[in-house]
Structures are given as C-alpha cells and as structure tokens.
C-alpha cells in the first residue's frame, strides 16, 4: 500500500534567535516543501529502505535500517543516517502504526521541492512528514532529535502566515498591499541552524526587554499598511539583534548602497535576506545580480 505526505518550507520574518526564548515571531510557510512516499509490504520484514531525492531528482542519501534495534545496515552518509536513526527510534517508541508498517517491511522515498542549500527547512519538513505518517507529535520529535523553537514545524503544518510563540500560533492574513515590493535574496551560503543556535545560547537567555521589544515589532510588521512603517520596523529589528549578537547587519555588510531596506532571515550570515524596495522589479533584480546574487524571488513566488 502506498501513502503520501507533504509539508511546507519556512521563513522566519521576525524573531530570529529570540523566538527560542519565547519572543513572538512572524513566520511564513513557503510554496516549496518536501514530500514523503511510503510503500509498505516491501523488502524484508523488519527492514526500512530509505532514499532521499533533491529537487533535481538526484538521490543524495540512501540507507537501510533494521528494526526493532534500528540498526543501520547500509548508509551513503553515516552522519545523516545517525540523525535519521534517532528520529526513527523515537517514532518507534511512540507509534504502533510505525511498528506495524516496519514489521511488514517498508520503503520510504522523500523528495525536496527546493535546492537543499536554500535553508527552507529540509529537516523540519521531514519531521512533519514523519509525524503525519506515524501519528507522533512533531514538536516532541523535533526536541528528541534536532532541537529548536518549533516555528518551522508550525510552518510545515499550516498553509498561511502565522504569529508563533512557544509552540502556539495563530493564523493571520499577512499579505500587505506593498508585498510586490518585497523580495527574498539568496546569499548562496547555507547556514547551519544548530551552530547558530549554539552561538546564541552561549549568551544565556535573552533579556526580557529584548524579547518584549521583538514581540512588539512582530506585531507591528504583521499589521503595517504602508511600506514606510514596515521598513522602519525591519530596521529596528535589525538594530536590536545586531547589537545583542554583536554581528554586523546584512545591509551594512553586503548592500550598503541599496535603495531600500535589507533584513536578515533565520541564522545570520547565509540563506535568504528580505529586501524591501520601492524601485521597479527589474532594477531591483539587476542590483542584486550585479552584486553576485542572481537568485531573487518575489513574495508571491516564495510565500503561500
């Protein structure tokens, strides 16, 4: 029997890092995501054959597991296999459905919609698909494997923008009238979220004043009706996080002459940045292309 599951990618518009300590964050699920196909009664009983494919249909990972021990019989990448093993052992302990499927033998095939270096949530979308298949709690699976705030899990499981805080979220109709002037620019360097979180954690829990300030900015961003209001809130957010982390803003580092506002997204230093510009699309795209950043997606292209 074949079953299919899918999950959305994620973008964190506000609240990066401090969402871990309970700040309110504005998050956007993306049109790109990941799909999981399950084929049961496949191969040897008690074994799970796993294959993962990129957006260009190249197999980037393959492994064979044996249960109930969760033993890795074969693997194309031991590091990835060990991480996946932790996830699978967790769901085995919490899901009779998983145990039943594996007892009969199973094959799982996953497919990404986006290039794996875009940082849109290859791990969170996988966790979401696994939880859908096995009926387990995706937040608990995240905590048992990779850790994080869980906003990406919320995005994976919802179909529109959300305000997120401490595993709770509310939907909101975030599609500002100026959204055609918002662009997502890929910096070409995938950031390791776990490393970014570790650096942030070295500073201890963020002060309440910072959490409150970012939460207010998230609310402001979600309700702005003018681009000037939106840009001002972006700058305030960048200044607060830059000061706390002692890191330069992306705009100062890469785009000091940009006629508009740049905000980092997610782990600072890589993945995408948000560009807000009142220039027409062609000169905006040309600006980034001349700077060496040809991947520029507008809001409608990337966000649900």
N, C-alpha and C positions, 0 to 999 in steps of 0.2 A: 504494500500500500504506500502511495506517495502522499506526502503532506508538505505544504509550503508556508513559509512565514517571512515577514519582511519588517524592516524598521527604518526610521528616518535618521539621517545625519543631524549634526547640531552646530549651532553657532552661539557663542555667548556674547551678547551685545554689551552687557554691562555686568559688573560684579566679579570679574576675573580675580582669582585667588581668594578674595574675601568671602565669596559665596561658601567657601569651606567652613567659615566661622559663623555663618548664619546671616550674612547680608542678603538683602533682596536683590535678585538678578533678573534681567530681561534676556530671555533666551528664544532662539528661533530654530525650529526644525527645518531641515533643508529638503529640497526636491530629490536630492541624491541620498542613497542609503545602502542597505545590504539586504540580501535575500538568502534564505536557507531552505534547501530542499532535503527532505527526509525520505529515505526509501527503506522500509522495514522488510524483514524476512529476506535479508541479503547477506551473502557470505556465510561465515561460520557463526554458529550460536555463541553469544557472549562477546563477540567482537564488533568494534565500530571502526569502519573505514572512513576517513575524513579527507576531503580535498577542498581547497580554497582557491578561488579564481579572482584575478584582478578585473578591472573594468575593461581591459583589452583581451579578456578571455585567456590569459596565461595562468597556468597553475603555479602559484607561488608557495604553496605549502601542502604537504600530504603526510598523513600519519595513519598508523593502525594501532588501536587500543584494545586491550583485553580486560574484561570485567568479570567479577566484581573488584578485582585488585586495582583496576585502572592502569595496568602495566602498559608501557609504551613498547610495542613490538617493533615498529618501524617509524622513522621520522626523517623528514627532509630538513628540519630545523629544530634541534633539541631545545633551544630557549623557548620558541613558540609552543612546542609540544608540552613542555613543563607547565607553562601558564594555562594552556587548554586543559591539561590533566587536572589541575586544581579546580577549574570550573566544573569539569565533568564529575569529579568525585563529590563535589558539593551537591550537584543536582541528583546524583545517585542516592545520596543520603536523605534527600527531601522530596523525591518524586517516584512514586510507584509506577507512573506511566513511563518514565525513562527506563527503569529496571525492566519492565515488560518488553519495551521495544528492543533493548540491547540483548535480552535473553534470546530473542529470535534472530539476532544478527541485524546490523543496520549500516547504512551508508548515509553520510551527510555531505552535501555539497553546498558551499557558500559562494556568493557572487557579489562583488562590490560594484556599485554604480559609479564611483568616483575614484580618481587616482589615489592610491594608498598614501601618498605623501601630502595630500591636501589637509589632513588633520581634521576631517569632518566626523570622525567617530567610528573607525573600523572596530574598535573594541566594544564601545557602548552598543553599537547596533548588533554585534554578535551576541552580547549578553542579553539584549532584548529578545532576539530571535530564540536563544536557548530557553529563556524563561517562558516564552509563548509555547514552545514545544513541550516543555516539561511541567508547566503549571507552577513553577517556583517563583519566588519573589525576586524580581530583578535587582532591587536595591540591596537585598541580602547577598545575592550572588556577586554583585559589584564589591561589597565590603569584604567578602571572603576571598576575592581574587586580586583585584587591582586597586581598590580604594578610590576615593574621590567624593565630590559633593553629591553626585547623583543627578545633577541638572541634565546631563547628557542622556541619562536613562529616561528622564521625563520627556525630553525632546523625541527620543526614539519611539515613544509610545503615543505621541499626540500628533495632531495634524495642523496645528497653527501656533502662533506666538504665545508665550506664557510668561508670567511672573512667577519665579521659583524661589522657594526658601525652605530649607530643612526638610526635603523630601515631600513638600507640599507645593502645589502650583495651581494657578488659576489661568484660564484662557482669557485672552484679550484681543480685541480687533485691531491689532497693530499693523496698520498699512497707511502710514502718514501720507498726506497729499503730495509731499515732496519726494516720495520714495523713488521716482525715476532718477533723482539726483544722488542716489546712494549706490555706491559701487563696492565690491569686495575684490581686493587686490591680493593676489597670491605672491608671497615673498620668496617662495622657492626653497624654503628651508623648514622641513618638518620638525616641530618641537616635540620633545618627549615630555608629556604632561606630568608623568610621575617625577621626573627630575625637577621640573618647575615647582611642583607642589613641595618637594623635599626642601628646596631652597627657601620657599615661603615659610615652611614650618620651622626653619631654623630661627626665625624671629619670634617664635611663640605666637600666642593668639593675638590677632589684631585688636587694637584698642576699640572700645565701644564707640567712641566718637567717629572713628573712620567707618565702622560698619553702618552707623546711622547715616552718615553723610552719603555713602554709596547707595544705601537703600533709598534715600530721598531722590538721588539722581536717577536711579532706575525708574522710579515713579514718574519723574519729570520726563524722561525720554519716552516713556510709554504713552504720554498724553500730549506731547508737543504738537501744535498745529502749524507751526512755522519752522522753516529750516534754521533761522537765526536762533530760535530758542533751543532747538535740537543741537546745533553746533556748540553753543555756549555750554550746554550740559556735558557734551563729549569732552570739551577742553577741561572742565572742572574735574571730570572723572580721571582723565589722563594725568593731570597735575597731582591729584591725591595719590594715585597708585605709584606714579613715578617717584614721588617724594618718599613714600613708605618703603618701596623696594630699592630705592637708590639706583634706579635704572633710567637711562635716557628715553624720552618719548620717541616713538617710531617716526613722527613727523620731523623732529629735530635731527634724527639720525639719518634718515633716508630721503625725506621730501621737504626740506626747509623752504623751497620756493614754490610749493604747491598752493594754488589759489583755492583754498578750501580748508577742510579740517580732516585730519587723519587720526584714527583711534585704533590702538592695538586690540586684538581679539584673542582670547584664550591665553596660552603661555606666551609671554612677551618674547619677541625676537624672531618669530617664524610664523608659519601658517599664513592666515589671511589678516589683512587690516581692513578697516572700514574707511572709505573715502567719501566725504560729503562735499559735493561741488555744485555750484550754480552755473558752471560752464556747460555748453552743449556736450553731448556724449562723445562726439568724435575727437575734439581737442582734449577732453579728459582722458580718453583711452590712449591717445597719442602721447600725452605727457608721460604716462606710466611706461608705455612701450619704449620711449626714448631712454628712460631710466633703467631699462633692462627687466621690466616686469610686464610681460605681454599678456598674462592671464588676468583679465579684468571682467568680472561678472556683475551684471546689474542685479538689483534686488529681486526683480521678477524671475530672473534666470535661476537664482540660487535658493530663494526662500519660498516656503509654502504659504 
